[in-house]
Amino acid sequence: MARKLVIFDWDGTVMDTVPKIVNTLHKVAQYHALPPISDDAAKSIIGLSLETAVATLFPEQKDKAVELAKSYKRLYKEDTTPFTVFDGVETLLADLKAQGVLLAVATGKSRVGLNNLLAHSGLSNYFCLTKTADDAKSKPDPDMLQQILTELAVDARDAIMVGDTGIDMQLASNANVPAVAVTLGAASEAQLKQHAPLALCHNYAQLSDFLLSEYVNAELSQ
C-alpha cells in the first residue's frame, strides 16, 4: 500500500535541534532560579507547544508558563548551540515529491519559529502544508494531523507520520495515522519501540528505503 502523504515532525526529525532546545531549557531554569532539570526531562517535553512544555517541565510554575515561554524564546535566540538538517533529508524530500507524494510538517514549534527554520534550511518549497502550535491544539491531540488531512483531502490510512518522540507516536495514533519512528532526536530506541511504529529507522538512508521501496515504489509496480 502506497502513501499519498508523508507528514514530518521538525525538531529531532528533520533538523538536529534537540541539543539547542535542551540547552535553552537548562538556561530557562537557571534564569528563573528553578531547580536543575535533567537532559532526559528536557527531552521528554519536546514536541509539546511551548507553554504546555514549560508547564509540564516545571509543574510548580504552571501559573508562570507565559513568562517562562517568553524567556525560552529570548534565550533560544541567544543560544549558540549549532544545529543543522540531518544528512539525507533533502534527498528524501526531493525523491518523494518527484513521485507525487504530498509532504507536510506537524510541529510543536511556533509559526515564527518554524518559518525561521524553514528559511534557514532551504526546505520550504518541498512542503505543501505546515502546521504549528499556533495553528492547532498541542500534540498529542490529533487536531494538528486532522487539519492537515482535511485540508489536503487525504484519508488517514493514506498518510504516514514520521517523528522522533513518543509524543509524535501518540499524535499519530490519536489521529489513526500510521507512524514511523526515527532515533535521531529526543527519544531512545526503547522508548519508541513501546509505541509499535511501522518501522524504526536510525538514519535517513533507512527511512528512505522504507518510504520509497515499501510504499511509493510498491504502488508503481502494481
N, C-alpha and C positions, 0 to 999 in steps of 0.2 A: 504493500500500500504506500503510495507516494503522498507527500505532504504538499499542500498548496501554500502554506505559510510557516515560516520559522520566526519565532519571537525570542529575542535575546535580552537577558538581563545585561546591565552595563558593568558595574563595579565588580571586579574579580572574574568577569566572564569575557567581556570584550577588551577591557583595559585593566592593567595591573595597578589599580588604585588602592587596594586594601592596605598596604603599609602606610600610605599617606592618611587614610581615614583613621586607622588605629592610632597613629602618632598624634593626629589632631584631637582625638578623643582624650588621650592622655593629657594634652595641653589644656583642654577644657576643664578637666578635673583639677589640674594644678592651678589654673587661673581663678577658679571659684573656691579653692581651698577645700576640695572634696576628697574623700578617701581614695587612694590609688585604685585603679582598676587593672585587671589582668588583660593581656592581649586576647586571650580566648573570650573574655567577657565582651570586649570591644568588638571582636569579630562576630559575635552571636547576634548583634542587632543590625548588622549591615544588610540593607535591603528594605528595612522599615523606613517610613517617611521620617524626616529629621526630628520633628517634635516628639513623635511616638518613640523614636530610637533613644533619645536622651532621657525621656521619662521612664523608659524601660531600664536603661542602664543605671540611672540614678533615681531609684524609686522614691527616696526621701525628698527629692527635689522636684516632684511632679508639678507642683504649683509654680515652679520657675522654668518650666520647659521652654517657654518662648524666649526667655533671657539666655538660657543655655544654648538654644539653637542659634541665636544671634552671635554668641561668642564663637560657636563652632564655625559659622560661615566666615567670620573675620579671621580666625586662626587657620582655617583651611587655606585661605588665600595667601596667608603669610608663610605657611609651612613650605619648606623647600625639599621635602622628600620627593625623589624622582618618580615619574610614572610614565608608562608607555603602553601602546597597544600590544597585545600578545602576538607572538610570532604566528603567522599563518591566517590571521583574522581576515585581512583584506582579500587574500586569495580565495578563501572560502566564500566570502560575501559575493565576490565577483562571479565565482562559479555557480552559486545558487541563483543569482539574479539572471545570469545568462541562460539558465534552464527554465526561466519563467516563474521562479518561486518568489513569492512576496516576502519581504523582510521587514520586521518591526522591532521596536525596543520597548521593554516594560521595566522601568527602573524606579527605585525609591528616591532618586535624586530630585532636586527641584528642576523646574523648567529652565531657569537661568543656568544652573549647574550643568545640566545635560547639554544644552546648546553650546556652552563654552567648550565642553569636551568633544562634542561632535565637530566643532570648528578646529579644535586643536588636533584631532585625529585625522581629519580629512575624509571621514567615512559617511558624512551626512547624506550624500547622494545615493547611497545604497538602500536607505530605509524609506519606505513609503509612508510609514506612520510611526510616531513615537508617543509614549505615554509616560508621564512622570507623577510624582506625589502631588503636584499641583493640579493634575487633571483627574485624579481618581482617589478612591479610598486607599489607605495604606495596605501594602502587602501584609499578610497573605489573603486579604479579602479579594474575591475574584473580580471585583469591579474593573480593575485595570485591563485584565485579559478579555473580559466580556465586552468592554468598549472597543477594543481592537477587533475582535471577531465580528461585532456588529457593523462597525464602520467599513470593514473590508469584505463583508458578506461571505465569511468563511465559517464553516461548521467547526466546532471544537475538535472533532475527530480528524479533521483535515489539517490541523495545525500541530506544531510541536514547540515546546518551550525549552530553552537552553539556559541553565543557571548554575551558580556555584554554591548556593546555600540551601539549607533546609527550608528557609522562608520561601525561596523560589519554587522548591518542590511542592510545598504546601499550597502556594498560589496556583500552580498548575493543576494540582489535584482538585482544589476547590472550584476551578473553572472547567473541570473534566477535560483538560488538555494534557496529552501525554508529555512526558518530560525526559530530557537528557541532562545528566549532571556532568560538570567539569570540575576537576580537582585543582584548578588554577588559583582559586581565590580564598574565601573565608573558611569554608567547612572542610573537614577531613574526609578521607575516603570512607571511613567507618560511619561517620555521621550521615553522609549522603546515601550510603547503602541502605540505611534504615527506611528510606523513602521509596525503595524499589524502583529507581528510574529505569527507563528502557535501556539505557546504556550509561556507562561510567567512563568518561574519557579523561586522559591525563594530559593531553595536548591537542592542538588543533589539527594535527595530522590524523589522529584517531577520530576526532569529531567529524572531519571532512570525509573520511572513509565511511563512517556510519551514515551521515546525512546524504551523501551523494550516491554511494553504492547501494545501500539498503533501501533508500526511499526514492530519491529522484530518478536514478537510473533504472530502478526496478519498474517504474511506470513506463519508461521508454522501451523496455524490452518486451512489454506485454502486447 
